[in-house]
């Protein structure tokens, strides 16, 4: 990681293309992971359209919509952070990454309240209340918890990655000449956003 | 090694472009909520997916700089998407004609 000293730099020039390509390859495996969940969703939607409608009705569009705005804005802030760093505005880049971290936390707090409300109503995997519901609704809520849970873990990981990059920027290890770590962290963050772009309409808006 | 114009280090995307993309994403989010309130039957799911796909194109092209990457990145992206589409397609062959 810390090969940014001049001597090391000459001996091991950083391969930006390779670094970014590696990150993209990792992201493709993530797409296939979430793709599996979307296949489950599609197959069960086809089997239980009514149950899915009833399930989707019980999710709060304001929570989902609010979190969509939070994630889209956090994607903007990290994209702007890269531009700022490329232009040599280190302080501004650090602030923008900080904004992204706060947005990530905000998303998770929203998610916490949202899940808490559902769990208080007795809706969580293998709860008594859920077992009494029709088959379609049971499947809907199980996939809902699986998908948003896996996505939530990605948000949490992304938040820590952003904190780590913020520290690297502060230490000068990520700087206007060497910023591929920020770019790759940004790519990961945008993927988290991309997955939410599909989760939101499929789970919250289905009527 | 890589003294040829820093070509692989990346294009600088201006703030204005990023903010316009963000505004478009917010507009599409409002649109997807609005469309979901109209009952179109099965068309609702296709409208939702269509809007989500166009949002993805915006995020991938501009926020993720894919528009400015070289052909190898685009080729890899195509392969990943075709693989995913094949998975989904074959699953439906099984589910629908069982």
Interface residues (C-beta under 8 A of the other chain):
Chain A: X13 X16 X17 X20 X21 X24 X25 X28 X31 X32 X35 X36 X38 X39 X42 X43 X45 X46 X47 X61 X65 X68 X69 X72 X73 X75 X76 X78 X79 X80 X82 X83 X86 X87 X183 X186 X187 X190 X193 X194 X197 X198 X200 X201 X202 X205 X206 X207
Chain B: X1 X2 X8 X9 X10 X12 X13 X14 X15 X18 X19 X21 X22 X25 X26 X29 X32 X33 X36 X37 X39 X44 X45 X48 X49 X51 X52 X55 X56 X59 X60 X62 X63 X64 X65 X69 X70 X72 X73 X76 X77 X80 X83 X84 X87 X88 X91 X92 X95 X96
